[in-house]
Amino acid sequence: MFLLLFFVLLIQFFTYWLFEPLASFLEHVFEIRLVPIIALIGLVFLFSANNIENN
């Protein structure tokens, strides 16, 4: 049981160590002021006339 707990904690540590810098970088790139622009682009793409059903 302790061995399993050790492996889970080890996996969590390495996952945090690998992905925390990437998440921090993306948080600074996509600041809160960019969310409306990204949402607008997503909605335009979603409701565009060039979707898969028209092809």
LUMBAGU-533537 format. One record per residue (C-alpha): residue number from 1; y, x negated, z. Coordinates in nm, 3 decimals, padded with zeros to 5 digits. Layout:
SITE,k,v,u,w
SITE,NUM,Y,X,Z
...
END
This chain:
SITE,k,v,u,w
SITE,1,00.000,00.000,00.000
SITE,2,00.240,-00.281,00.086
SITE,3,00.144,-00.461,-00.233
SITE,4,00.234,-00.154,-00.437
SITE,5,00.564,-00.122,-00.250
SITE,6,00.634,-00.489,-00.315
SITE,7,00.575,-00.448,-00.690
SITE,8,00.794,-00.137,-00.707
SITE,9,01.078,-00.315,-00.527
SITE,10,01.034,-00.617,-00.751
SITE,11,01.053,-00.401,-01.064
SITE,12,01.363,-00.225,-00.931
SITE,13,01.530,-00.557,-00.852
SITE,14,01.467,-00.701,-01.198
SITE,15,01.573,-00.377,-01.367
SITE,16,01.900,-00.382,-01.174
SITE,17,01.945,-00.752,-01.248
SITE,18,01.895,-00.699,-01.623
SITE,19,02.078,-00.371,-01.684
SITE,20,02.365,-00.378,-01.431
SITE,21,02.580,-00.619,-01.639
SITE,22,02.521,-00.409,-01.950
SITE,23,02.611,-00.089,-01.768
SITE,24,02.921,-00.250,-01.619
SITE,25,03.029,-00.372,-01.964
SITE,26,02.977,-00.030,-02.122
SITE,27,03.169,00.131,-01.837
SITE,28,03.470,-00.086,-01.916
SITE,29,03.440,-00.035,-02.293
SITE,30,03.402,00.343,-02.279
SITE,31,03.670,00.421,-02.025
SITE,32,03.740,00.777,-01.924
SITE,33,04.027,00.804,-02.172
SITE,34,03.783,00.755,-02.462
SITE,35,03.551,01.040,-02.359
SITE,36,03.752,01.316,-02.539
SITE,37,03.762,01.111,-02.860
SITE,38,03.388,01.042,-02.847
SITE,39,03.318,01.409,-02.770
SITE,40,03.537,01.519,-03.062
SITE,41,03.358,01.282,-03.301
SITE,42,03.024,01.412,-03.172
SITE,43,03.125,01.775,-03.225
SITE,44,03.254,01.704,-03.575
SITE,45,02.929,01.530,-03.661
SITE,46,02.724,01.809,-03.506
SITE,47,02.899,02.090,-03.692
SITE,48,02.965,01.906,-04.019
SITE,49,02.858,02.062,-04.346
SITE,50,02.640,01.763,-04.433
SITE,51,02.368,01.843,-04.186
SITE,52,01.995,01.836,-04.252
SITE,53,01.959,02.209,-04.322
SITE,54,02.184,02.195,-04.629
SITE,55,01.985,01.915,-04.798
END
